[in-house]
Amino acid sequence: MFVEEAIWVGHLVDTLALSTNVPVANLGSSTSTFRKEVQPHIDQYIFQPLESRQVPVVHVDTKNAVGVDRVADITDPGFAREFAQAFQLVLCTNMLEHVEDIQAVANNVFACCQPGGYLMLTVPFTYKKHEDPIDNMFRPTPAEINALFPADKVEEIASEIIVIRDKKYYSKKKSRFPLWGYRDRIGYYLGKKYRVSGILLQVKE
């Protein structure tokens, strides 16, 4: 997750009236080391504020590791039954580009949110291929993310294509070809910045 993306997500989450009695889901959470040390802005802008509000968070991932509260596979059809309407807010960030069946995952995301709750999703809009373990090259607009969910059951609260301006994400890379290692930085100055589609939806009661 980019810093600007984490700030955008965190700001919107701060505006939500969340209960201290119902958990928030962080799907595809990875480990606590990843959230707090590799990409500390995730914890700083999203999870520390939730912790200060005493809003419980359940970190869900396929890997059994420190910082993963529930080991589960969002691509499994049984996920919707196991977590049916369990969460007041579902965070699904930078995941839909890494699954084979996008619609099936979106269905599971929707199923685990309670009526009146919220869905927060981000997906790269313009970004290079990055396999983890696959990249299906899904690069949607916010409207295309919205279209994955039943139109009569969700309401859009906010959406944006987030422009990534932090130069650290456009670093020089090793290459044996002249200037090829500078392609990301050159693209930055030519206006070819990375962008992320973000959307916040509310599930209708």
C-alpha positions as CSV (number, residue, x, y, z in Angstrom):
1,M,0.0,0.0,0.0
2,F,1.3,3.5,-0.9
3,V,1.5,6.2,1.7
4,E,-1.1,8.4,-0.1
5,E,-3.4,5.4,-0.3
6,A,-3.1,4.7,3.4
7,I,-3.8,8.4,4.2
8,W,-6.9,8.3,2.0
9,V,-8.2,5.1,3.5
10,G,-7.4,6.2,7.1
11,H,-9.2,9.6,6.7
12,L,-12.4,8.0,5.5
13,V,-12.3,5.3,8.2
14,D,-11.9,8.1,10.8
15,T,-15.2,9.6,9.6
16,L,-17.2,6.4,10.2
17,A,-19.3,5.9,13.4
18,L,-17.9,2.5,14.3
19,S,-19.0,0.4,17.2
20,T,-16.5,-0.9,19.8
21,N,-18.6,-4.1,19.9
22,V,-18.4,-5.3,16.3
23,P,-15.0,-6.1,14.6
24,V,-13.5,-4.6,11.5
25,A,-12.0,-7.1,9.0
26,N,-8.6,-6.5,7.4
27,L,-8.6,-9.0,4.5
28,G,-5.3,-10.0,3.1
29,S,-3.7,-8.5,6.1
30,S,-0.2,-10.0,5.9
31,T,1.8,-10.0,9.1
32,S,2.2,-7.5,11.9
33,T,5.8,-7.0,10.7
34,F,4.6,-6.0,7.3
35,R,2.1,-3.6,8.6
36,K,4.3,-2.0,11.3
37,E,7.8,-2.2,9.9
38,V,7.9,-2.9,6.1
39,Q,5.0,-0.5,5.4
40,P,4.5,1.3,8.8
41,H,2.2,3.9,7.2
42,I,-0.5,1.2,7.1
43,D,-0.5,0.9,10.9
44,Q,0.1,4.6,11.4
45,Y,-2.8,5.9,9.3
46,I,-5.4,3.0,9.6
47,F,-4.9,0.7,12.5
48,Q,-3.5,2.9,15.2
49,P,-6.4,5.3,15.0
50,L,-8.8,2.3,15.2
51,E,-7.0,1.0,18.2
52,S,-7.2,4.4,19.9
53,R,-10.9,4.3,19.3
54,Q,-11.0,0.8,20.8
55,V,-12.5,-0.6,17.6
56,P,-11.6,-4.3,17.3
57,V,-9.8,-5.4,14.2
58,V,-9.5,-9.0,12.9
59,H,-6.6,-9.4,10.6
60,V,-7.4,-12.2,8.1
61,D,-4.8,-13.9,5.8
62,T,-4.0,-17.2,4.2
63,K,-0.7,-17.4,6.1
64,N,-0.4,-18.6,9.7
65,A,2.0,-15.9,11.0
66,V,2.4,-13.4,13.8
67,G,-0.2,-10.7,13.4
68,V,-2.7,-12.8,11.6
69,D,-5.8,-13.3,13.8
70,R,-7.7,-15.7,11.5
71,V,-6.3,-17.9,8.9
72,A,-8.8,-18.1,6.0
73,D,-8.9,-18.0,2.2
74,I,-11.0,-15.2,0.7
75,T,-11.2,-17.1,-2.5
76,D,-12.8,-20.1,-0.8
77,P,-16.6,-20.4,-1.3
78,G,-16.9,-21.4,2.4
79,F,-15.5,-18.0,3.5
80,A,-18.9,-16.4,3.1
81,R,-20.5,-19.0,5.4
82,E,-17.8,-18.8,8.0
83,F,-17.8,-15.0,8.3
84,A,-21.4,-14.2,7.3
85,Q,-22.3,-10.6,8.2
86,A,-19.5,-10.7,10.9
87,F,-18.0,-7.3,10.3
88,Q,-19.1,-3.7,10.5
89,L,-16.3,-2.6,8.1
90,V,-14.4,-4.7,5.6
91,L,-11.1,-3.5,4.3
92,C,-10.0,-5.2,1.1
93,T,-7.0,-3.3,-0.2
94,N,-4.7,-4.3,-3.1
95,M,-6.2,-7.8,-3.3
96,L,-8.5,-8.0,-6.3
97,E,-5.6,-7.8,-8.7
98,H,-4.1,-10.9,-7.1
99,V,-7.0,-13.4,-7.4
100,E,-8.2,-15.6,-10.2
101,D,-12.0,-15.1,-9.8
102,I,-12.5,-11.5,-9.0
103,Q,-16.3,-11.7,-8.8
104,A,-16.2,-14.6,-6.4
105,V,-13.9,-12.7,-4.0
106,A,-16.2,-9.6,-4.3
107,N,-19.1,-11.8,-3.3
108,N,-17.3,-13.0,-0.3
109,V,-16.3,-9.5,0.7
110,F,-19.9,-8.4,0.5
111,A,-21.2,-11.5,2.4
112,C,-19.0,-10.9,5.4
113,C,-20.2,-7.3,6.0
114,Q,-23.3,-6.7,8.1
115,P,-26.2,-4.6,6.9
116,G,-25.5,-0.9,7.5
117,G,-21.7,-1.7,7.4
118,Y,-19.1,-0.5,5.1
119,L,-16.8,-1.9,2.4
120,M,-13.5,-0.2,1.7
121,L,-11.6,-1.4,-1.4
122,T,-8.5,-0.2,-3.3
123,V,-7.1,-1.6,-6.5
124,P,-4.2,-0.3,-8.7
125,F,-5.5,1.8,-11.6
126,T,-2.2,2.5,-13.3
127,Y,0.6,0.3,-12.1
128,K,3.1,-2.2,-13.4
129,K,2.5,-5.9,-13.2
130,H,3.4,-7.3,-9.8
131,E,2.8,-11.0,-9.1
132,D,1.8,-12.0,-5.6
133,P,1.7,-14.8,-6.5
134,I,-0.3,-13.7,-9.6
135,D,-1.3,-10.4,-11.1
136,N,-4.5,-10.7,-13.2
137,M,-3.9,-7.1,-14.4
138,F,-7.3,-5.9,-13.1
139,R,-6.9,-2.1,-13.2
140,P,-10.4,-0.8,-12.6
141,T,-12.0,2.6,-12.1
142,P,-13.9,3.1,-8.8
143,A,-17.1,2.6,-10.8
144,E,-15.9,-0.7,-12.1
145,I,-15.2,-1.8,-8.5
146,N,-18.6,-0.7,-7.5
147,A,-20.1,-2.7,-10.3
148,L,-18.8,-5.9,-8.6
149,F,-21.5,-5.5,-5.9
150,P,-25.3,-5.6,-6.2
151,A,-26.4,-2.1,-7.2
152,D,-29.6,-2.3,-5.1
153,K,-27.7,-3.3,-2.0
154,V,-24.8,-0.9,-1.8
155,E,-24.5,2.9,-1.8
156,E,-21.3,4.8,-2.7
157,I,-20.1,7.0,0.1
158,A,-16.8,8.1,-1.5
159,S,-14.5,7.3,-4.4
160,E,-11.3,8.6,-5.8
161,I,-8.4,7.8,-8.2
162,I,-5.5,8.5,-5.8
163,V,-2.4,9.9,-7.5
164,I,0.9,8.6,-6.0
165,R,3.3,11.6,-5.9
166,D,5.9,10.4,-3.4
167,K,9.1,10.0,-5.4
168,K,10.4,7.1,-3.4
169,Y,8.0,4.8,-5.3
170,Y,9.8,5.8,-8.6
171,S,13.3,4.7,-7.7
172,K,16.2,3.8,-10.0
173,K,16.5,0.1,-10.7
174,K,19.5,-1.9,-11.9
175,S,19.6,-2.5,-15.6
176,R,22.2,-3.4,-18.2
177,F,20.4,-1.2,-20.7
178,P,21.2,2.6,-20.7
179,L,18.4,4.6,-19.0
180,W,16.1,1.6,-18.7
181,G,16.7,1.5,-14.9
182,Y,15.4,5.1,-14.8
183,R,12.1,4.4,-16.5
184,D,10.0,4.8,-13.4
185,R,11.6,8.1,-12.5
186,I,11.4,9.3,-16.1
187,G,7.7,8.3,-16.2
188,Y,7.1,10.3,-13.0
189,Y,8.4,13.5,-14.6
190,L,6.5,12.8,-17.8
191,G,3.2,12.6,-15.8
192,K,3.0,8.8,-15.8
193,K,2.4,8.5,-12.1
194,Y,1.0,5.5,-10.4
195,R,-2.7,5.7,-9.5
196,V,-4.9,3.7,-7.2
197,S,-8.7,3.4,-7.4
198,G,-10.4,3.6,-4.0
199,I,-14.0,3.3,-3.0
200,L,-16.1,3.3,0.2
201,L,-19.5,1.6,0.0
202,Q,-22.2,1.2,2.6
203,V,-24.3,-1.9,2.6
204,K,-28.0,-1.0,2.7
205,E,-30.0,-2.3,5.6
